[in-house]
Amino acid sequence: MAKAKHLYFAAAAPDGTASTEEVIMVPATQVSHYEMASATSLRIYFNSNQEQDLSGVDSAHAVLTIASGKYKEALTDIATAIADPYGDSLITVADEVNSKYVSTHITACASIAVVDAS
């Protein structure tokens, strides 16, 4: 049986405010797609059962800053970590608090947006 993988993202330390998301953990099976927003901005979208929320977020996603032109390398590193059957079940994709990234080409977790379930 394959080990379940989860992806961890931290844009900042949790501050308890409801208006921003600082930390999320998502099952890797919930990744919908990856999209380059610019030469240095990679968005990872997640499947959600929620509709658009009042703030206008219609799809949960994390925005990563990557080295310019290194999108394929960053994507390969993420995919390799997810596919590794012997790797950790918790994959730290981007952690701003501890400066830890799954790829040397990822330099920051710029933001996290989720659809408010309330």
Kinemage of the C-alpha trace (Angstrom):
@kinemage 1
@onewidth
@group {chain A} dominant
@subgroup {mainchain}
@vectorlist {calphas} color= white
{ca met a 1} P 0.000 0.000 0.000
{ca ala a 2} L 1.341 3.423 -0.949
{ca lys a 3} L 2.138 5.821 1.847
{ca ala a 4} L -0.098 8.921 1.964
{ca lys a 5} L 1.834 12.130 1.346
{ca his a 6} L 0.972 15.569 2.706
{ca leu a 7} L 2.349 18.927 1.573
{ca tyr a 8} L 3.234 21.585 4.150
{ca phe a 9} L 3.348 25.307 3.388
{ca ala a 10} L 4.111 28.160 5.809
{ca ala a 11} L 4.080 31.769 4.626
{ca ala a 12} L 4.603 33.047 8.193
{ca ala a 13} L 4.187 31.967 11.792
{ca pro a 14} L 0.511 31.490 12.711
{ca asp a 15} L -0.850 34.712 14.197
{ca gly a 16} L -4.422 33.678 14.951
{ca thr a 17} L -6.112 36.099 12.581
{ca ala a 18} L -8.923 34.794 10.434
{ca ser a 19} L -8.164 37.160 7.555
{ca thr a 20} L -4.950 35.475 6.437
{ca glu a 21} L -3.689 31.940 6.150
{ca glu a 22} L -0.140 31.424 7.336
{ca val a 23} L 0.162 27.622 7.431
{ca ile a 24} L -1.602 24.793 5.590
{ca met a 25} L -1.067 21.080 5.132
{ca val a 26} L -2.785 19.457 2.167
{ca pro a 27} L -2.897 15.831 1.032
{ca ala a 28} L -0.739 15.526 -2.079
{ca thr a 29} L -3.692 13.844 -3.784
{ca gln a 30} L -5.550 17.166 -3.521
{ca val a 31} L -3.135 19.025 -5.827
{ca ser a 32} L -5.173 20.141 -8.804
{ca his a 33} L -2.464 21.765 -10.918
{ca tyr a 34} L 0.601 23.985 -11.012
{ca glu a 35} L 0.677 27.308 -12.825
{ca met a 36} L 3.414 29.829 -13.510
{ca ala a 37} L 2.073 33.314 -12.767
{ca ser a 38} L 5.378 34.911 -13.813
{ca ala a 39} L 9.026 33.914 -14.311
{ca thr a 40} L 9.439 33.826 -10.515
{ca ser a 41} L 5.957 32.986 -9.205
{ca leu a 42} L 4.619 29.414 -9.088
{ca arg a 43} L 1.066 28.750 -7.947
{ca ile a 44} L 0.017 25.352 -6.639
{ca tyr a 45} L -3.761 24.854 -6.741
{ca phe a 46} L -5.720 22.417 -4.591
{ca asn a 47} L -9.069 20.708 -5.133
{ca ser a 48} L -11.764 21.934 -2.786
{ca asn a 49} L -15.401 21.106 -2.147
{ca gln a 50} L -16.069 24.735 -1.226
{ca glu a 51} L -17.542 27.354 -3.534
{ca gln a 52} L -16.094 30.841 -3.924
{ca asp a 53} L -15.900 32.651 -0.593
{ca leu a 54} L -16.827 36.262 0.191
{ca ser a 55} L -13.241 37.498 -0.223
{ca gly a 56} L -13.219 36.288 -3.829
{ca val a 57} L -10.984 33.245 -3.349
{ca asp a 58} L -12.359 30.629 -5.713
{ca ser a 59} L -9.596 28.061 -5.500
{ca ala a 60} L -7.272 27.229 -2.637
{ca his a 61} L -3.636 27.754 -3.609
{ca ala a 62} L -0.141 28.521 -2.386
{ca val a 63} L 2.127 30.973 -4.173
{ca leu a 64} L 5.834 30.169 -4.199
{ca thr a 65} L 8.672 32.414 -5.267
{ca ile a 66} L 11.226 30.574 -7.374
{ca ala a 67} L 14.536 31.437 -8.983
{ca ser a 68} L 13.921 33.066 -12.347
{ca gly a 69} L 13.599 30.518 -15.119
{ca lys a 70} L 13.911 27.525 -12.757
{ca tyr a 71} L 10.253 26.482 -12.850
{ca lys a 72} L 10.895 23.068 -14.413
{ca glu a 73} L 13.559 22.254 -11.830
{ca ala a 74} L 11.305 23.368 -8.951
{ca leu a 75} L 8.395 21.329 -10.324
{ca thr a 76} L 10.639 18.295 -10.771
{ca asp a 77} L 11.843 18.548 -7.156
{ca ile a 78} L 8.258 18.723 -5.860
{ca ala a 79} L 7.141 15.795 -8.027
{ca thr a 80} L 10.173 13.723 -6.998
{ca ala a 81} L 9.444 14.264 -3.292
{ca ile a 82} L 5.814 13.243 -3.762
{ca ala a 83} L 6.692 10.148 -5.798
{ca asp a 84} L 9.486 8.914 -3.480
{ca pro a 85} L 8.054 5.788 -1.803
{ca tyr a 86} L 10.757 5.884 0.899
{ca gly a 87} L 10.530 9.622 1.605
{ca asp a 88} L 8.763 11.320 4.481
{ca ser a 89} L 4.975 11.365 4.498
{ca leu a 90} L 5.128 15.096 5.361
{ca ile a 91} L 6.797 17.067 2.574
{ca thr a 92} L 7.822 20.592 3.504
{ca val a 93} L 7.356 22.364 0.200
{ca ala a 94} L 7.991 25.856 1.579
{ca asp a 95} L 8.452 26.933 5.188
{ca glu a 96} L 9.247 30.623 5.674
{ca val a 97} L 9.495 30.269 9.457
{ca asn a 98} L 12.353 27.746 9.289
{ca ser a 99} L 13.742 28.636 5.835
{ca lys a 100} L 13.211 25.077 4.599
{ca tyr a 101} L 12.214 24.246 1.018
{ca val a 102} L 11.788 21.013 -0.955
{ca ser a 103} L 13.818 22.559 -3.788
{ca thr a 104} L 16.868 24.801 -3.838
{ca his a 105} L 15.026 26.710 -6.585
{ca ile a 106} L 12.175 27.700 -4.245
{ca thr a 107} L 13.082 30.850 -2.338
{ca ala a 108} L 9.861 31.749 -0.514
{ca cys a 109} L 6.245 30.932 0.245
{ca ala a 110} L 4.795 34.288 -0.807
{ca ser a 111} L 1.173 33.637 0.172
{ca ile a 112} L -1.523 31.096 0.910
{ca ala a 113} L -5.192 31.433 -0.004
{ca val a 114} L -7.951 29.079 1.034
{ca val a 115} L -11.691 29.115 0.489
{ca asp a 116} L -13.326 29.975 3.816
{ca ala a 117} L -15.487 27.047 4.864
{ca ser a 118} L -17.801 29.159 7.010
